Amino acid sequence: MLRLAYNNINLMAETFFSDILIKACADSCINVCIEDYYIESGDDLVAVKSGWDQYGIRIARRSSNIIVRRISGTTPSCSGVGIGTAGVRIKTDKGRGRYISNIIIKNITMDGVKVPIRFSTDSSDHPDDGWDPIAFPKIKGVFISNIISLNSTKAPELTGLKGASFEGVCFKNVMVLGLAPNAAWHCEFVSGCANAVFPLPCPQLQINGSSACCL
């Protein structure tokens, strides 16, 4: 089976706020390793996706067994690693369909990232008017561990969608530091658990047995 590896590469836009959307994008790929990168981009540094709305559903080629490690870089407003299309972001919306599952994110240090961890369902970008408004994605099994974010502006923002909630989410050993005293997690349509997390996670992640749920 074909295996593809990208390593020891520098990617830099001409200017930091360039409209040129330079990034490493694994789209409808299997067995890909992206490592030892430095990227300056006006978009996500790394994106993992599987087509776009009805066109992705029609082709039905998943992205799986993708390893992203030892990545550094800068982006003015987008993600470090965006899955489904901040520091760590999982992005989806109505019309996307299919699924996001068994995602493992671990051993990351961030500094000065405004929103270090974000799940979002409000992109509202579609290729044309033919997208299916009832094609809800299924999101289950997201494991995030050993994360340190310094000088952050906001606590994690986890926003699912009615009909497309994030299920089986696990946070373990996640520290978001430098926040204002009143900063709090924001969670909608999310369920799971958390263990050894600061600041205190949202109620949706504070279930009985949280200390064991991420094992």
C-alpha positions in Angstrom: 0.0 0.0 0.0 1.2 3.5 -0.8 2.8 5.4 2.1 3.5 9.1 1.8 5.8 11.1 4.1 6.6 14.8 4.2 9.5 15.9 6.4 12.1 18.5 6.9 10.3 21.2 4.9 9.9 25.0 5.5 6.8 26.6 4.0 6.5 30.4 4.2 4.0 32.9 2.7 5.5 36.0 1.2 3.9 38.1 4.0 2.4 36.9 7.3 -1.1 38.0 6.4 -0.8 36.8 2.8 -3.9 35.7 1.0 -1.9 32.7 -0.3 -3.1 29.8 1.8 0.0 27.8 2.2 -0.4 24.6 4.3 0.1 20.9 4.4 -3.3 19.3 3.5 -4.1 15.6 3.7 -7.3 15.3 1.7 -8.8 11.8 1.2 -5.5 10.2 2.2 -4.5 7.0 3.9 -1.1 6.3 5.5 0.4 9.8 5.6 3.1 11.1 7.9 3.7 14.9 8.2 6.6 15.7 10.4 9.5 18.1 11.1 7.7 21.0 9.4 8.0 24.8 9.9 5.1 26.7 8.3 4.1 30.3 8.1 0.6 30.5 6.7 -2.5 32.6 6.3 -4.5 29.5 6.9 -4.3 26.3 9.0 -0.8 25.0 9.3 -1.9 21.4 8.7 -5.4 20.3 7.6 -6.9 16.8 7.5 -10.1 16.5 5.5 -12.1 14.3 3.2 -13.5 16.3 0.3 -16.1 19.1 0.7 -19.8 18.6 1.4 -21.7 16.6 -1.3 -18.6 16.1 -3.4 -16.8 14.5 -0.5 -19.8 12.4 0.3 -20.1 11.3 -3.4 -16.4 10.3 -3.7 -16.5 8.7 -0.2 -12.7 8.4 0.3 -11.8 8.7 4.0 -8.7 10.1 5.5 -7.1 7.7 8.0 -3.9 6.6 9.6 -2.4 10.1 9.4 0.4 11.1 11.8 1.3 14.7 12.4 4.2 15.4 14.7 7.0 17.9 15.5 5.2 20.8 13.7 5.9 24.4 14.4 4.9 27.6 12.8 2.7 30.7 12.9 -0.8 31.6 11.6 -2.7 34.9 12.3 -6.1 33.5 12.9 -6.5 29.8 11.9 -5.5 26.5 13.3 -2.3 24.7 14.1 -3.8 21.4 13.1 -7.3 21.5 11.7 -9.3 18.2 11.5 -12.4 18.2 9.3 -11.2 20.8 7.0 -6.5 27.9 17.1 -4.0 25.6 18.2 -6.0 22.4 17.9 -9.3 22.6 16.0 -11.8 20.1 14.8 -14.1 21.7 12.3 -17.3 20.5 10.7 -20.8 21.6 9.8 -24.1 20.6 8.4 -23.7 19.3 4.8 -20.4 17.6 5.6 -21.8 14.2 6.3 -19.8 11.1 7.1 -17.8 10.9 10.3 -14.8 12.0 12.4 -13.7 9.3 14.8 -10.8 7.9 16.8 -8.7 11.1 16.8 -5.6 11.2 19.1 -4.0 14.5 19.9 -1.2 14.5 22.4 2.1 16.0 23.6 1.7 19.6 22.4 3.0 22.8 23.8 1.6 26.1 22.7 2.5 29.7 23.5 0.4 32.8 22.7 -2.4 30.8 21.0 -5.7 32.7 21.6 -8.0 29.6 21.6 -5.8 26.6 22.2 -8.5 23.9 21.7 -11.6 24.4 19.6 -14.4 22.3 18.2 -16.5 24.3 15.8 -19.6 23.7 13.6 -20.2 27.1 12.2 -18.0 27.4 9.2 -20.9 28.0 6.9 -18.7 27.6 3.8 -20.0 25.3 1.1 -18.8 24.7 -2.5 -22.2 25.7 -4.1 -25.9 25.7 -3.4 -26.2 21.9 -3.9 -25.1 21.0 -0.3 -27.4 18.7 1.8 -28.6 20.5 4.9 -29.5 17.2 6.6 -26.1 15.6 6.0 -24.9 15.7 9.6 -21.5 14.4 10.4 -21.0 11.9 13.2 -18.2 12.7 15.7 -17.1 10.1 18.2 -13.9 9.3 20.0 -11.6 12.3 20.4 -8.7 11.8 22.8 -6.6 14.9 23.8 -3.8 14.5 26.4 -0.6 16.1 27.6 -1.3 19.6 26.4 0.2 22.8 27.8 -0.9 26.2 26.5 0.8 29.3 27.8 -0.4 32.9 27.6 -3.8 31.9 26.3 -6.7 34.3 25.8 -9.6 31.9 26.1 -10.3 28.5 27.6 -11.2 25.7 25.2 -14.4 26.3 23.1 -16.2 23.1 22.2 -19.3 23.7 20.1 -21.1 20.8 18.6 -24.3 20.9 16.6 -27.8 19.7 17.4 -27.9 16.4 15.5 -24.1 16.3 15.3 -22.8 16.4 18.8 -19.3 15.5 19.8 -19.4 12.2 21.7 -16.8 10.2 23.6 -14.5 13.2 24.1 -11.6 12.7 26.5 -9.3 15.4 28.0 -6.3 14.2 30.2 -3.5 16.3 31.6 -4.5 19.5 29.8 -3.3 22.8 31.3 -4.4 26.2 29.8 -2.5 28.9 31.6 -2.4 32.7 31.5 -6.2 33.1 31.4 -8.2 35.8 33.2 -9.7 34.5 36.5 -13.2 34.4 35.1 -12.3 32.5 32.0 -14.3 29.3 31.5 -14.8 26.5 29.1 -17.6 26.9 26.6 -19.4 23.6 25.7 -22.5 22.9 23.6 -23.6 19.5 22.3 -20.5 17.8 23.7 -20.2 14.8 26.0 -17.3 13.0 27.5 -14.9 13.3 30.5 -11.8 15.0 31.8 -9.0 14.1 34.1 -6.3 16.4 35.5 -7.5 19.5 33.6 -7.1 23.2 34.3 -9.1 25.3 34.4 -12.1 23.2 35.6 -13.8 21.8 32.5 -17.5 22.4 31.6 -20.2 20.2 33.3 -20.6 18.1 30.1 -17.1 16.7 30.8 -17.5 16.3 34.6 -19.1 12.9 34.8 -18.9 10.2 37.4 -15.8 8.1 36.9 -13.9 10.9 35.0 -10.6 9.8 36.5 -10.9 6.4 34.7 -12.8 7.3 31.5 -9.7 8.3 29.6 -7.6 5.2 30.3 
